Amino acid sequence: MEVREGRIGNAFACERCRKHKVRCVPSDTQGICQRCQKARVECIEHVARRRPAKPRNVVQTPNRVAEMEKKLDKLSAIVTATSAPSSAPQPPLPPVSTFPSQVPEIAQRTPTPAPAVPTTPTPSASKTPILPNLGSTPESALSFWESINDTISGLGRLDPVLRSISVIHMQLLLESYRAMIDFFPFVTLPKECFYRDLIQKRPILMFAVLTVTSYDSSLLQLTLSREFRKVVTVKIMNGEKSLDLLQGLLVFIAWHHHYMDPQAVSIQMLLQICIGISGDLGLDSISPATAYHKEDPQNREAKRAYLGCYYLSSNLGMMEISKNRGLSHSVILRNYASELASAWEFKSDSVLLALVETCQFMEDVEETFCNQSEQALVARSQVKRLSDKWDNMRISSQQLAADFKTLQWVHMASRVRLYRSAMSLELLDRDSTSWASGFQLSLRITGLRSIEQFLDNSVQMATNQYEFLSIIDWLNLISALTALGKLAVHSTQIPGWDPADLQLGKTFEHFQEHLCSQLPRPLDSQERKAEDVFDRFRRITAIMKMALKSVPGRSSPNGSTFEITTSSRQTVSLLQDLPPLKPNGIANGTDLPAPWKVNPTFDMSSNEFPWKFLMGTL
């Protein structure tokens, strides 16, 4: 007769839900609740206490003894498997969707792809992490963090939070990174690449990938970014120069807006380090592949990394024109992009040449309008040349832009850059040239339409895609909104231009509300200790919207092209049926002071405004 077991208490709440004193609701995935699934943390089952049962005489039947022997044999086999040397062949990692929850037999093994038959991991259908218990972290994950610990031995030890990242969690984050690559296609992962490959061969890249993909847990991501900076600092001070270090830094910079820290090392400094490492490694002189010599896959990775340095340098340099660009366009860059597009090892390789051409176009715009004043005829011919160049570039890669959002954004942003630069020109012969005023007005109207097209394109993405946007896409988005605000508030007066008649404040409010509704919301406010990029966007754009609500008309009624004279010689606005703007909601009609008058740093006309916006120092 078996021993009667006692009654079991409430075993349906996991440890995390019990700690927060909330109801634990099971999710569609076995072994993980909805709150842990959204927070992307391990769902540790609560072990309920059992009431002691009354002791009774236990008779070990033969079946009972045989069952116990089978369990002992099974445990012995697991211990033997986990203590086997790493050189022994091990079974391949099964698809993520097949992992059962809370099964120690699988969680304690160290999966790795078989050398003979590489297995392609099946991407999970959703972002649902199925994590093991903390105690089941295999030795390979612990040894990885120990090796990182040895690197920074002089700066203390790693944060204990990092040790909770198990190998299954690592593999899931690698799959998330594959979805982010389309927005920065310069550091790719082979399909047969597993967590153990990166742990052994590319530890810094692995560290960077874990950092950028942990956006669902702000505490974990901030901890990872802080520790990553320590490790990179030590390696740079020790004079290390490797492709692993370069790729890790590029990934860390590309999604830096998720863990932006104004007190830490600036992005520009990290980018200069990347350019220096690429030069020391000789990435600007890799011999091309020939028909008789097949290119080494590592050379293709190096070429992508070098293109990534140029992509970041070109776009970030546009935000600070006063500083010298670290890397300019060259024939080598174009050849690299063409070779990779021809080899087409990855789907994203097809857009590399189009991205390089777009960066070259923006450099052409910057060099063409480097002077703040120009003759009207010269300015018109240059705008026509660059506009035709943009049209040809867009048509040639129209299908690629439809498949890759990042190419769409960069294309649209380059057109905004063209007309922003042209609008800032001062025409020297404006008074003596009859068509100069009309040309200047047409530039401003076309610039406004290009901004609206960019913003209209930006609100058509899915909510989860905003998490994948690279820092270049975010800066382009902020720059477009800032340009719209400058047109409404800081634009010079010219005949026919009236921000009130054009309803620029309402245009800004329309896109601001759509973007704020599309951006992801925080998953768990209890775990968040700092303002993330989405909260920052909502806060600062709300202040900008308030400033644009009280924009007065400056050229009506005499100079507006939106007004006509009726037969009774009365001037009537074509926009008279549109509702008037409210004076900031103040009952007595008094206007609030502009934000930049209260706080000088909140000046949309400043070239540093997009950077301060992104860093959250406004």
C-alpha positions in Angstrom: 0.0 0.0 0.0 1.4 3.4 -1.0 1.8 6.3 1.3 -1.2 8.7 1.1 0.0 12.1 -0.1 -1.2 15.3 1.7 -3.3 18.0 0.1 -1.7 20.4 -2.3 -2.1 24.2 -1.8 -2.4 26.8 -4.6 0.1 25.5 -7.2 -1.2 27.6 -10.1 0.8 30.8 -9.4 4.4 31.1 -10.5 7.1 32.6 -8.4 7.0 36.0 -10.1 3.2 36.4 -10.0 3.2 35.3 -6.3 5.9 38.0 -5.6 3.8 40.7 -7.3 0.6 39.3 -5.7 -1.3 39.1 -8.9 -3.3 36.4 -10.6 -1.3 34.0 -12.6 -3.0 33.3 -15.9 -1.7 30.4 -18.1 -0.8 31.3 -21.7 -1.3 29.3 -24.8 2.2 27.8 -24.3 2.5 25.1 -21.8 4.6 26.0 -18.7 4.6 29.8 -18.9 2.0 32.3 -17.8 0.9 35.4 -19.7 2.8 38.0 -17.6 6.1 36.1 -17.9 5.5 35.6 -21.6 5.0 39.4 -22.1 8.0 40.3 -19.9 10.2 37.6 -21.6 11.4 36.2 -18.4 11.6 32.7 -17.0 8.3 31.4 -15.6 9.4 29.5 -12.5 6.8 27.2 -11.2 5.9 27.6 -7.5 6.6 24.4 -5.6 3.6 24.1 -3.3 4.0 22.9 0.2 2.5 19.5 1.1 0.9 18.7 4.4 2.5 15.8 6.0 0.6 12.6 5.7 0.0 10.1 8.4 2.8 7.6 8.5 1.9 4.1 7.4 3.7 1.0 6.7 5.0 1.0 3.1 5.4 -2.2 1.2 7.8 -2.1 -1.7 6.1 -4.1 -4.4 8.2 -5.5 -7.3 6.7 -3.0 -9.7 7.5 -0.2 -7.4 11.2 -1.3 -7.1 11.5 -1.7 -10.9 10.1 1.8 -11.4 12.6 3.3 -9.0 15.5 1.5 -10.8 14.4 3.0 -14.1 14.4 6.5 -12.7 17.9 6.0 -11.2 19.2 4.7 -14.6 17.7 7.7 -16.3 19.3 10.2 -13.9 22.6 8.4 -14.2 22.4 8.8 -18.0 21.7 12.5 -17.7 24.7 13.1 -15.4 27.0 11.1 -17.8 25.8 13.2 -20.7 26.3 16.6 -19.0 29.8 15.6 -17.7 31.0 14.3 -21.1 33.8 16.3 -22.8 32.8 19.0 -25.2 34.6 17.3 -28.2 32.1 14.4 -28.1 29.3 14.5 -30.7 26.1 15.8 -29.2 22.5 15.8 -30.6 21.4 18.8 -32.6 19.3 21.6 -31.1 15.6 20.7 -31.7 13.3 23.5 -33.0 12.2 26.0 -30.3 8.6 25.1 -30.8 9.2 21.5 -29.7 10.7 22.4 -26.3 8.5 21.1 -23.5 8.2 23.3 -20.5 10.0 22.6 -17.3 11.6 19.4 -18.4 15.0 19.0 -16.7 16.1 16.2 -19.0 16.2 18.5 -22.0 17.0 21.7 -20.2 20.2 20.4 -18.7 21.7 19.2 -22.0 24.0 21.4 -24.0 22.5 21.4 -27.5 24.8 22.0 -30.5 24.4 21.3 -34.2 25.8 18.0 -35.5 28.9 18.5 -37.7 27.7 16.1 -40.4 24.1 17.2 -40.9 23.5 20.9 -39.9 20.0 21.5 -38.7 18.2 24.8 -39.4 16.4 26.0 -36.3 12.7 26.6 -36.8 11.8 30.2 -36.0 9.2 30.5 -33.3 5.8 31.5 -34.4 5.6 34.2 -31.8 7.9 36.0 -29.4 7.0 33.6 -26.6 10.1 32.6 -24.6 10.0 29.1 -23.2 12.7 29.3 -20.5 14.0 26.7 -18.1 14.4 27.1 -14.4 17.4 29.1 -13.1 18.9 26.0 -11.7 19.0 24.2 -15.0 21.4 26.6 -16.7 24.0 24.3 -18.5 27.7 24.6 -18.0 28.3 26.1 -21.4 26.3 29.3 -20.5 28.0 29.6 -17.1 31.4 29.1 -18.7 30.6 31.9 -21.2 29.8 34.4 -18.5 32.9 33.2 -16.5 35.1 33.9 -19.6 33.6 37.4 -19.8 34.2 37.8 -16.1 37.9 37.0 -16.6 38.1 39.8 -19.2 37.0 42.5 -16.8 38.7 41.0 -13.7 40.2 44.4 -13.0 36.8 46.2 -13.0 34.9 43.9 -10.7 32.5 41.1 -11.6 29.6 40.9 -13.9 26.1 41.7 -12.6 24.5 38.5 -11.3 21.4 39.2 -13.4 23.2 38.1 -16.5 23.7 34.5 -15.1 19.9 34.0 -15.4 20.2 34.0 -19.2 20.2 30.3 -20.1 21.2 28.8 -23.5 17.6 28.3 -24.5 17.0 32.0 -23.8 20.1 32.8 -25.9 18.8 30.7 -28.8 15.5 32.5 -28.7 17.2 35.9 -28.7 19.3 34.9 -31.7 16.0 34.1 -33.6 14.7 37.6 -32.6 17.9 39.1 -34.0 17.3 37.4 -37.4 14.1 39.5 -37.7 16.1 42.7 -36.9 18.8 42.2 -39.5 16.6 43.6 -42.3 16.9 47.1 -40.6 20.7 46.9 -40.4 21.9 44.2 -42.9 25.6 44.5 -42.2 26.1 41.9 -39.5 24.3 38.7 -40.5 24.0 35.2 -38.9 24.2 32.0 -41.0 21.1 29.9 -40.9 23.0 27.0 -39.3 24.5 29.4 -36.6 23.6 28.4 -33.1 24.3 30.0 -29.7 27.2 27.7 -29.1 28.9 28.8 -32.3 28.9 32.4 -31.2 29.9 31.6 -27.6 33.0 29.8 -28.8 34.0 31.9 -31.9 32.3 35.3 -31.5 31.7 36.1 -27.8 31.6 39.9 -28.3 29.1 39.6 -31.1 27.1 37.2 -29.0 27.2 39.7 -26.1 26.0 42.5 -28.4 23.2 40.4 -29.9 21.9 39.5 -26.4 22.0 43.3 -25.6 20.0 44.6 -28.6 17.4 41.8 -28.5 16.5 42.1 -24.8 14.3 45.2 -25.4 11.3 43.5 -23.8 13.1 43.6 -20.4 14.4 47.1 -19.7 16.3 46.0 -16.5 18.1 43.2 -18.3 18.9 45.3 -21.4 20.3 48.2 -19.3 22.4 45.7 -17.3 23.7 44.0 -20.5 24.6 47.4 -22.1 26.5 48.5 -19.0 28.5 45.3 -18.8 29.1 45.3 -22.6 30.8 48.7 -22.3 33.1 47.4 -19.6 34.2 44.4 -21.7 34.7 46.5 -24.9 36.7 49.1 -22.9 39.1 46.5 -21.6 39.6 44.9 -25.0 40.2 48.2 -26.7 42.7 49.2 -24.0 44.5 45.9 -24.5 44.8 46.7 -28.2 42.6 43.9 -29.5 41.6 44.2 -33.1 39.3 41.5 -34.5 36.3 41.1 -36.7 34.4 39.8 -33.7 35.0 43.1 -31.8 34.1 45.1 -34.9 30.8 43.3 -35.5 29.8 43.5 -31.9 30.4 47.3 -31.8 28.4 47.8 -35.0 25.5 45.9 -33.6 25.7 47.8 -30.3 25.7 51.1 -32.1 22.9 50.2 -34.6 20.3 49.8 -31.8 21.9 52.1 -29.3 18.7 54.2 -28.9 17.2 51.4 -26.8 19.8 51.9 -24.0 21.0 55.5 -24.7 23.0 56.9 -21.8 24.1 60.5 -22.1 26.8 59.9 -19.5 28.4 57.0 -21.4 30.9 57.1 -24.3 29.3 58.8 -27.3 28.2 57.0 -30.4 30.6 59.0 -32.5 33.6 57.8 -30.5 32.5 54.2 -30.7 32.0 54.7 -34.5 35.5 56.1 -34.8 36.9 53.1 -33.0 35.1 50.8 -35.5 36.6 52.7 -38.4 40.0 52.5 -36.9 39.6 48.7 -36.4 38.5 48.2 -39.9 41.5 50.1 -41.2 43.9 48.0 -39.0 42.3 44.8 -40.2 42.7 45.9 -43.9 39.0 45.7 -44.7 39.4 48.4 -47.3 41.7 46.2 -49.4 40.1 42.7 -49.5 40.8 41.0 -52.9 37.6 40.2 -54.9 36.5 36.7 -55.6 37.3 35.2 -59.0 36.0 32.4 -61.1 39.0 30.2 -60.1 39.1 31.3 -56.4 36.0 31.0 -54.3 35.7 33.7 -51.7 36.1 32.8 -48.0 32.8 33.3 -46.1 34.8 35.3 -43.5 35.8 37.8 -46.2 32.1 38.4 -47.0 31.5 39.1 -43.3 34.4 41.5 -43.3 33.0 43.3 -46.4 29.6 43.7 -44.8 31.1 45.1 -41.7 33.1 47.6 -43.7 29.9 48.7 -45.5 28.2 48.9 -42.0 30.9 51.4 -40.9 30.3 53.5 -44.0 26.5 53.4 -43.6 26.6 54.5 -40.0 29.3 57.1 -40.7 27.5 58.6 -43.7 24.1 58.9 -42.0 25.3 59.9 -38.5 27.6 62.5 -40.2 24.5 64.1 -41.8 23.3 65.0 -38.3 26.5 66.9 -37.5 27.6 68.5 -40.7 30.2 70.6 -38.8 32.3 67.5 -38.0 34.3 65.6 -40.6 32.9 62.3 -41.8 35.0 59.4 -40.7 34.4 57.4 -43.9 33.4 58.7 -47.3 32.1 57.0 -50.5 34.7 55.2 -52.6 34.8 52.7 -55.5 35.8 50.0 -53.0 32.5 50.4 -51.1 30.5 50.1 -54.4 32.5 47.0 -55.5 31.9 45.3 -52.1 28.2 46.0 -52.3 28.0 44.7 -55.9 29.9 41.5 -55.1 27.7 40.7 -52.1 24.5 41.4 -54.0 25.7 39.1 -56.8 26.6 36.3 -54.4 23.3 36.8 -52.6 24.3 34.7 -49.6 21.5 36.3 -47.6 18.2 37.9 -48.7 19.3 41.3 -47.3 22.4 41.4 -49.4 20.2 42.5 -52.3 19.7 46.0 -50.8 23.3 46.7 -49.9 24.1 48.4 -53.3 20.9 50.5 -53.1 21.8 51.7 -49.5 25.3 52.6 -50.6 24.0 54.6 -53.6 21.5 56.4 -51.3 24.3 57.4 -48.9 26.4 58.6 -51.9 23.4 60.7 -53.0 23.1 62.4 -49.6 26.8 63.2 -49.7 26.3 64.8 -53.1 23.5 66.9 -51.6 25.7 68.0 -48.7 28.6 69.0 -51.0 26.3 70.7 -53.5 24.7 73.0 -50.9 27.6 73.4 -48.6 27.5 77.2 -49.2 24.6 79.0 -47.6 24.1 81.4 -50.6 23.9 80.9 -54.3 22.6 82.4 -57.6 19.0 81.5 -58.3 19.8 79.9 -61.7 22.6 77.7 -60.3 20.4 76.7 -57.4 17.5 75.7 -59.7 19.7 73.7 -62.0 21.3 71.8 -59.1 18.0 71.0 -57.5 16.7 69.7 -60.9 19.9 67.5 -61.3 19.6 66.0 -57.8 15.8 65.5 -58.1 16.3 63.6 -61.3 19.0 61.6 -59.8 16.7 60.7 -56.9 13.9 59.7 -59.2 16.2 57.3 -61.2 17.6 55.8 -58.0 14.1 55.3 -56.6 12.8 53.7 -59.8 15.7 51.3 -60.1 15.2 49.9 -56.6 11.4 50.3 -56.3 10.7 46.6 -55.8 13.5 46.3 -53.2 12.1 49.2 -51.3 8.7 47.5 -51.1 10.3 44.4 -49.5 12.7 46.2 -47.1 11.3 49.0 -44.9 14.8 50.3 -44.1 15.4 51.1 -47.8 12.1 52.9 -48.0 13.0 55.1 -45.0 16.4 55.9 -46.3 15.1 56.8 -49.7 12.4 59.1 -48.3 14.8 60.6 -45.8 17.3 61.4 -48.6 14.6 63.4 -50.5 13.8 65.3 -47.3 17.5 66.0 -47.0 17.6 67.4 -50.5 14.8 69.9 -50.1 15.8 70.8 -46.5 19.2 71.8 -47.8 17.8 73.7 -50.8 15.3 75.6 -48.7 18.1 76.9 -46.5 19.8 78.6 -49.4 19.8 82.3 -49.7 19.3 83.5 -53.3 21.8 86.3 -54.0 19.8 87.7 -57.0 16.3 87.2 -55.6 15.3 90.8 -56.0 16.7 91.1 -59.5 15.3 87.7 -60.8 11.6 87.7 -61.4 11.1 84.0 -60.8 13.3 83.7 -57.8 10.5 84.2 -55.2 8.3 81.7 -56.9 11.1 79.2 -57.0 11.8 79.6 -53.3 8.1 79.1 -52.5 8.0 76.0 -54.7 11.0 74.6 -52.9 9.3 75.1 -49.5 6.0 73.5 -50.7 7.9 70.5 -52.3 9.9 70.1 -49.1 6.8 70.0 -47.0 5.3 67.4 -49.3 8.4 65.2 -49.0 8.2 65.4 -45.2 4.5 64.4 -45.3 5.3 61.4 -47.6 8.1 60.2 -45.3 5.8 60.5 -42.2 3.0 58.8 -44.1 5.3 55.9 -44.9 6.5 55.7 -41.3 3.0 55.1 -39.9 2.3 52.1 -42.1 4.4 49.6 -40.1 3.3 47.0 -37.6 3.8 47.8 -33.9 6.5 45.2 -33.3 8.6 46.6 -36.2 9.3 49.8 -34.4 11.3 47.8 -32.0 13.5 46.6 -34.9 14.3 50.1 -36.3 17.9 51.0 -36.3 19.3 54.2 -34.9 19.5 55.6 -38.5 15.8 55.1 -39.0 15.0 56.8 -35.6 17.2 59.8 -36.4 15.5 60.2 -39.8 12.1 60.0 -38.2 13.0 62.7 -35.6 14.6 64.9 -38.3 11.5 64.8 -40.4 9.3 65.8 -37.5 11.8 68.5 -36.5 11.8 69.8 -40.1 8.0 70.0 -40.0 8.2 72.0 -36.8 10.8 74.3 -38.1 8.7 75.1 -41.2 5.8 76.0 -38.9 7.7 78.0 -36.3 11.2 79.1 -37.5 10.7 79.5 -41.3 11.5 82.9 -42.8 8.7 85.0 -44.2 8.2 84.8 -47.9 5.2 85.9 -50.0 2.6 83.1 -50.3 3.9 81.1 -47.3 1.5 81.1 -44.3 1.9 78.2 -41.7 -1.6 78.9 -40.4 -3.3 78.6 -43.8 -1.3 75.5 -44.5 -2.4 74.0 -41.2 1.1 72.8 -40.3 0.2 72.5 -36.7 -2.7 70.1 -37.5 -0.4 68.1 -39.9 2.1 67.6 -37.1 -0.6 66.6 -34.7 -2.0 64.1 -37.1 1.3 62.2 -37.6 2.2 62.6 -33.9 -1.0 60.9 -32.7 -0.7 58.1 -35.3 2.9 57.4 -34.4 2.3 57.5 -30.7 -0.6 55.0 -31.1 1.5 52.7 -33.2 4.6 52.7 -30.9 4.8 49.7 -28.4 3.6 50.2 -24.9 5.6 49.1 -21.8 5.0 45.4 -21.0 5.5 45.7 -17.2 5.7 49.1 -15.6 6.9 47.7 -12.4 10.2 46.6 -13.9 11.0 49.8 -15.8 13.3 52.2 -14.0 14.1 54.6 -16.9 12.4 56.3 -19.8 12.6 54.2 -22.9 12.8 55.5 -26.5 9.0 55.2 -27.0 8.2 57.1 -23.8 10.8 59.7 -24.8 9.2 60.1 -28.2 5.7 60.6 -26.8 6.9 63.1 -24.2 9.0 65.4 -26.5 6.6 65.3 -29.5 3.7 66.3 -27.1 5.7 69.4 -26.2 6.4 70.1 -29.9 2.7 69.7 -30.7 1.8 72.2 -28.0 4.3 74.8 -29.4 2.8 74.4 -32.9 -0.8 74.9 -31.9 -0.3 78.7 -31.5 1.5 79.4 -34.7 0.2 82.8 -36.0 -0.3 83.6 -39.7 2.4 85.9 -41.1 1.7 86.6 -44.8 -2.1 86.7 -45.1 -4.2 88.3 -46.4 -2.0 90.1 -48.9 0.6 87.5 -49.9 -1.0 84.1 -49.5 -1.5 81.9 -52.6 -4.4 80.3 -50.7 -6.5 83.5 -51.0 -8.5 84.8 -53.9 -10.3 88.1 -54.6 -14.0 87.8 -55.3 -16.1 89.9 -57.7 -17.0 92.2 -54.8 -13.3 92.9 -54.3 -13.2 91.0 -51.0 -10.3 88.7 -50.1 -11.4 85.2 -49.2 -9.3 82.3 -48.0 -9.6 79.0 -49.8 -9.2 77.3 -46.5 -11.9 79.3 -44.7 -14.0 76.2 -44.1 -11.3 74.5 -42.0 -11.7 74.9 -38.2 -9.5 77.6 -36.7 -6.7 76.6 -34.3 -7.4 77.0 -30.6 -5.1 79.3 -28.6 -3.6 76.5 -26.5 -6.9 75.9 -24.8 -6.6 79.1 -22.7 -10.0 80.6 -21.9 -8.9 84.2 -21.8 -7.0 83.9 -25.1 -3.5 84.5 -23.7 -0.7 82.5 -25.3 1.7 80.3 -23.5 5.4 81.1 -24.0 7.2 79.0 -26.6 9.1 76.1 -25.1 12.5 77.3 -26.5 11.9 80.7 -24.7 11.5 78.9 -21.4 14.2 76.3 -22.0 16.8 77.3 -24.6 17.8 73.7 -25.2 14.3 73.0 -26.7 15.1 74.9 -29.9 14.0 73.0 -33.0 16.1 75.3 -35.2 19.3 73.9 -33.6 21.3 71.3 -35.5 21.8 69.4 -32.3 18.1 69.1 -31.6 17.6 65.5 -33.2 20.5 64.2 -31.0 19.2 65.7 -27.8 15.7 64.4 -28.7 17.1 60.8 -29.1 19.2 61.0 -26.0 16.4 62.4 -23.9 18.3 65.5 -22.7 15.4 67.9 -23.6 
